[in-house]
C-alpha cells in the first residue's frame, strides 16, 4: 500500500467536487478521506501505486461542470490508513485561500425535474443541485456551507436531507438544496401588499402572473441576484408604459425568451451565440436583429433559474426582463425595498423569501471577431478569480478601488485577482452605498487584509477618495494609477502577459480619463509595461464646452471641432447646411466666451467625444442623450457593413507635435464630411467613411510606432470605444494582417469595468 496527500486548489467548493472524488475513489479501490478546508479540497488516499496514479489522473480530467482546478499538489504520506473505505469528512476552518463559484444557470437535469409532473419538485421555482443554482448571491462567508448562506433559515426535510448526505446523489452537499416541503416559497401580491390567489384553472401564482402579463400589466419579479421588471415585449403599450415609469425612454431593454427558437424569430443566432446563451453563465447576448432598427442589436438571454423557466414555459414571444430600478440606479434585492421603490412602477410583485445577500446584475456579452467578449461582468462570471501571469505568484495582497463609471473593484491574493461583479456608476447615491457595502462584504468574505490601496489618479473619483481615506486610516501605501495605463495593463494581464514580458503598444480609445498633463485623455497610444508607460501618440485635444454637458449634449462636441477649424469661416461656407443652422440656434456666444477664458471647457483627446461629434453631425441624438454612449451606438447602427470596403476612408492628419508625440488631427475629416453633407451624400455612407478613416489612421500610426520603437512586442486594444464592432474588427484585422500580435479583451470588459484588474497588476508590480 502507498499513501499520499492531495491538495487541490481552485473553484472546488459547492460544485459537487467531494462526491466526485468519492465516486472516483470507489472506482479505483482507494481508501481514505476528502474534505473542504479554507484552501480548497484536501484528500488523503491509500492504495496500490497504479491505483493511486490512475486516481490522480482522473482527478485532473473528470471534474464537475462548475469546478475549476488551479493546482494539484501531491505529497507522500507515511501513516497507516485509519479505515478500509473512502469517506467524506467535515470541513475544516482556517485562513481562507479558496474562491467562490459564480451563480450558475439551471442545469438540464433540474429542468427535467421541474417539468416532470411525477417529480416531487414539479413546478418548484428553487430547484437546484451541485451543478447549478445560486452561489455568490446567497453566500455570507467561506467555507461555502449551508450555515454560511441565506439558506440557513430553511432546515431540510428528511427527503432533502437524504439527498444532501448521500455522496451518490447529485444534490450531495448542494447548499441551497430544498423542495416545496422545506424550502423557500414564492407569492404574488399587489401594490398594497395584498396577496393574489390563483383562480379558475390557474395552478399557482406563476400561472396568475402569466395571466396578468398577458393582460398588459408590469410585474416586479424577485430572481437570483436581484429583482427584474417584466412585461410582454410584444405589447407596445406595456413597453411604453414601462419606459415611462422606469424613466428609461431610449436605452435598450433586455429580453428573455423561452428558447433559442423564439429568439430566432427576432434575431440571427450563430452557433457560437447559441452556445453562449446555453452556457452555465447564461448571459445577455447582443444579437443582430432580423429587422433593422435604431439599434442593430437586441440583448437576449434564456431562463437561467427554474422560476424564469416556469414563467416563460408557455410564451412563444419574449418578455422584457430589465432591472427593477429607476434609470441608472442599482436594482432592488430585498422585499422591503422592492415594495417601497417599485411603488408606481410595478403593478404586481412576484416575491420570494430566499434572501439575496449580494446583488448580482445580469452579465452582458457580444461575439466579436469570433469570440465572446464581456461588456458587463457579473452574474455567472463574478467573483471567479483571474489567475495572474508569470511573475505575480508572490504578489502581496492589495485592494484596487476601480473607477467611477461601470465600477468594479479587485483584490489581489495568492497570485490571483478577485474581480467584483459590476456595481455601476458611483455618481448615484444608491450605487455608492452598494459599492461600500460590497467592498466590506468581500473583505470579510475572503478575510482580505491589503498591504496597499490602488486608486485612479482622478482626484474627483469617489472610489479614489475612499481609497485615499482608507490608506490614511490604516497606514497603508497609496498607489495612484493613470486611467489608460490601467486599461492597457488589464488587457495584458488577462492575456497572460508575464510581469517581465516586455513592452506593448497600448491603444486605448474611451470616453475620458485623467491625464498626466491635466487634460482629459481618451484617444491614447502608450508604450507600456506593468511598471510604467510613455505617451507616444494621441488624438489632437479639442475643448469640451460645458464640461460634462458636452457628454450629454453631443452637438457641443461637433461645434467644438468646427470651432477649432474656424467657426466663422465654416459657418459662412456651409451656411445652407441644416447642421450649421441648428448650431447657430445654440448659445454659441456663451460658449465662445467660455473657450476664450478657459471656463469649464477642458481639453480632451477623447475618441469617444469624436464619435459623439460625428454622430451629432449626422443627427444621431444630436440635441441630447439619455444614456451613456447613445450617440456613438446610433452612429454604429446606421453604418452598413456592405459599404465598409467600398467607400473611401475619410482623411486624418498625422504629425508629431512640439513634444515629439504623434498626434492624430481630425480636421481634414471635417472638411470632407461637410462637403458630403452639402452635396446630399447619404449619412450611412458618411458614417462608413468615418469608420474606415479611423481604422486606417489608427492602424497606420500603430505600424509607424512599431517601427519607431523596436521594443514593442505586441499591441493591446482597450477602452470602451472598442465595443464598437466595426472599429474593433477592422483594427484587429488590419494589425494582424500586418503581422503584428494583438492582445484583446475577452474575460474582463474593455470599458471601465476592467480597469480595476489593471490597477491591481500595476499596484502589485510597484510593491514587488
Phi, psi and omega in degrees: 000136173247163182216148178207156172256133182239110178264121180243125177244158182134207177264086190231011177244138180077018183234012181080025185287316182297314177296330177293319176299315178303316180296316180295321179296320178299316183293330183262006181057046180259137172257158178143207184217159171220140178209158169275147167214188187291348181257348181145244180232136178239126180242136168241124191228140176233137179176178175287164189300317182292323178294318178296320179296317179295319179300313180296322178294318181291330176300328181279331189252332183253088185238153179297158186302325185266357184279154172220120179268123175263325182199147173232121180243121183249128176229149183286149174243145179241024178255160179278151179291129183286347180204173187255014177231183179248132188230148170264122184246172187297152179294151176247146181261175180156190178295129192279128176228005180263169183252178178245134178283145177289156172305138185240144181294153179309133181275163181302323182294319178291327177297319177300317181302313188285344178253007179262111185297341180269355182272143182291348176257020177304125179059028178267117190287353183242026177292136178200173174208189182290349181264359183198175173103187187288146174223276182304321186295341183241355187272143179250330179200170177257148003292156180282079176244159186305322182295341181257016179236173178285001174275359182300335181276006182234083178301140184283142175287168182304321182291317178294322180294324177297317176297316185295330184257003182259110182299340180276354182265143182288353177258014177299120180055031167284105191299325178273012184307134182194171177211176181301337182285320190238351189262187178298160177227162182242147178214165181241134178220162178267185183299333182275358180087009179276132179294143179250114182272148175299151179224160177060235182270005181290128184281327185198185184293340177289321174297319178297317178299319178298319178300317180293321178296320180291336176280353177102008181281162177251129182245146166261121185246118178279117186250229187274301183246013181169187183252137176254152165262132189232137170204169179291117184292342180266358179264100186298325180294315180297316181296316179297320179293320177299316179299318181295312182293322183278347184061041178236081194280332186230332183300136181302150178250140179288150180239152172233136180234155183301318182204177183292330179299322176294317180299323183293345174292336187243337186221155167282135180232114177281170178298319180296322179291322178295319178299318180294318178299323183271357186291169178297339179282327180045054182281172164289130179244126177283120185240152180285128179296148171284323178246131185297158176204185178302324176247127187282352182238156173235138176271112181243147169221161176262160178301126184247000172231160175302325179300313179294319182297319180293322181294321185268001188305326184257008183265121175268003177229165184278163171248143166296134179221083185243159185297142181278095181192171164278159185308130176076356175274161173290152181285157178292150174228342181252161178297316184297313182288332176294314178299323182282307189282338181269002173300128180083355178247307179262141176281324182220157181239127175255102192244163173216168187251021169269108186300138173269114182280317184238125176291128180224109180287166175290138175283154180234132181227164175209137176279118176232134182052038174081002183232146176288133180238129179282127173261332175216121185257110182210244184305134178092341183238313182274146004257037181305128185291151176257119180291126183280157185291176177305136181104343183257006185304320183257024179298138180290156177294132177210165183238122176256125192276347180080193184256203183261321181254148180050043190296138160226162171235167183222143174243131176261133173194146174052037178073017180228159172244125175263108182265127182293167171293160174305130180248332175114200185265121188286356176293336180276132186298318181293321178295322178299317178296320178296321179299309182294323177296314184291323175304310182293321180298315179296319180296322177287316184301316184258008181047050188269124178241093184292147174261357176199155177244134181243132183224163171288150181290344183294117185290342183270352179291135180293327177295322178294315181296320178293319178298319177298317180297312180297320180298319178295311185294327185258000179065037183256151173299141176249124181247120179262132185238130177294139189307312186280333171298321177297320177303312182297314182297323178298317179295318177299313185296316183287345175265009176073025180289120185297155180304323179252033184282357180098182187268150174237162169262111178270123174252110185242116180241114181209196181281285183214145171209148184288121183267162181295335183265010179086353175268174179262120181269165179176001174219082198239145172240110186242128169277110195219154161222192182289338186274336182180188183202161174229129179281112185249356178190157178190167172285148180297128182296140177229146182293151173248090184297119182091003179062243183296338176296333178289342176281319184271346177235089187302333181301332179299324178290321176300311181298322180298320178293318180289328176296322178295333177282333188118087189300318184300314181292317180298313182298323180290317185289328184243036186298336182279352182285137176300324179301312181295320179295322176298313182296324181292344177274355181270166182285065187291329179299319178295317180295322177301316180296318179299316180293318182296325182263358181067035182263119175047043179221065184295147175284142181216138175264019189297127172288328177299320179289330175295318176301317178299319182296314180290320179300315180296324178299329180263015176064036170263107182046049185297311187288316182196161175243156179250354175207159186299132175079009186301313183298316181294323178296318180292328177295317176297323184295326183271003183268108182286130179300329183292343181266347192298323181261013180248312184285153176287160179274137174295145182277149170232151174269146181223119181202164176273142180268188183296337179271012180062035180242134180296141183226127176267119182251120181278005184308313180300327178303316187293323178298316181291319181296316180294322178296320178294321175297321183293326180272003177082019177299139184292146185290335177297318179291323178298317179298320179295320180292326176295312178301315180298319179299316179297316180301315183294312186289323180293317180288328177296315179294321179300316180292323177297318182291324176296325177287325183284328182239090183299343180291343182294124182251347179196167177242130180250125180258127181209170181106150185298335179297334180285004168283348174287115186296322182297312182293313183299308182298317183295315182290314180300316183296315182293322179292319179291325176296334178276004177084018182261143175281130184240125175261132181225166180275143170225311191267343171232153183294148174285343178279194185292351174294350181252352189289338177299324177297317177297317176302318184298313184286327176294316178296319179297319179299319181295334183268353185258000000 
